[in-house]
Structure formats: C-alpha cells, structure tokens
Amino acid sequence: MNLALFDLDHTLLPIDSDFEWGQFLIRIGAVDADLFQKSNAEWFAHYQAGTLDPVKYLEFTFGTLSTFPRKQLDAWHAQFMKEVILPRITPQALDLLQQHHDAGDLVAIVTATNSFVTEPIAKALGVDFLIASDPETTDEGEITGKLLDTPTYGPGKVIHTHAWLATMDMTLASFPRTFFYSDSHNDLPLLLLVTDPIATNPNAQLKAHADAHGWSILQLFDE
C-alpha cells in the first residue's frame, strides 16, 4: 500500500473552493457585497503571492460563518455544492483518484481550505480522509468563529499529515511510495517530503521548481 495525498483547489478542482464560497455568499446576498468582495479578493491575492497569514484569514472566514445558524449554513452549502462544485468535478480528477483507490493506496485530501467548505467536497470526490483547518464548534455544532489548532497551510500541512498518520501508528516512512499532488509552491514543505511529488496544474513558481528538480508535471485539466 502506498500513500496518495492530494491538494484540492486547482489540483483536483479547476477552481478555488474557498474563494468560490465567498463569491457564493455575495451572490445570494448573505454578506455585504462591496465589503466582502474587497476582502475576498485581497485574501485570494495574498494566497496566490504566498504572503497569506493563515490564522488571520481563517479567523475572518470563521467569523463570517459564526454569524449564521449552522442549519442555515448547511442549507447554503448544499446549494453551493449543486450550483458551483459538482459541475466542476472533472472525469480526469475522478479517474486519477480511482487509480489510487484501485491500487489499494491510502488516499487523503490535504487542503488549506477549511473543513466546513471542503468536507462535503471530499465526500463528493469519494475520498474518506480529509486534512483541513477545523472551526471551533459548540456542543450543538454551531461555529464559534475561532480556529482549532494550526492552519493546514504551508508547513501546517506537514504537521497535520504527520499527526493524522500517527493516529494510525504510521509515518511517511511506513509506505514504499508517498505521492503528493499539488498546484502551488505554497505546498513545497510537504512536496519535499514525499517520494513522488507531482506538480499538478502547477502555478509558475511550482512549475519552475518542478522543472529544475525533474519532478513529474501533470496537467489534469485546462484552466
């Protein structure tokens, strides 16, 4: 059995689910369009530039979610899945995941996007294990606005992957081969630890690194 890890946004999906969730909230009138549009665009630009402060961003995200009842959030997310996510799940992404499932590999998604947004997406992709930043919730499941633990961003993906494997008494060294598929240079900390780093739909920075080090490059879809 090998280990196959996947980033989500612009790797398995040809969109950024976090950004699109913000756009969805604007579109349905759940948030102030002008203020949220500006904030959403600024955070996304920081992410693309590799200058994002993940703690501040997640506090902003969870703070927004905390202003709504969980029942309302879940209803909106079901609409989001139907209108935005499901139409963008490609046969190529599903085929790649299925190849690893058929090989008997342990498959997980490791994403910087929070678990509220991504848990239903992972299920739709047929992936049982999701490593993502979790919001603090009350006993009733309401989102408080606070972040639990370290963000799953950059080096945080390494921390959380090690912790997840430890729950099964495993490490990266437990597997003959370890794959990590990602589009972003922000994921270099984890890409550098696996036996098979695969630059998938890579941004310019990651493509340059992959070319320089002889890494595999996979263009899963045209963006």
Secondary structure by P-SEA (a helix, b strand, c coil): cbbbbbbcccccccccaaaaaaaaaaaaccccaaaaaaaaaaaaaaaaacccaaaaaaaaaaaaaaaccaaaaaaaaaaaaaccccccccaaaaaaaaaaaaaccbbbbbccccccccaaaaaaacccccccccccccccccccccccccccccaaaaaaaaaaaaaaccccccccbbbbbbccccaaaaaaaccbbbbccccaaaaaaaaaacccccccccc
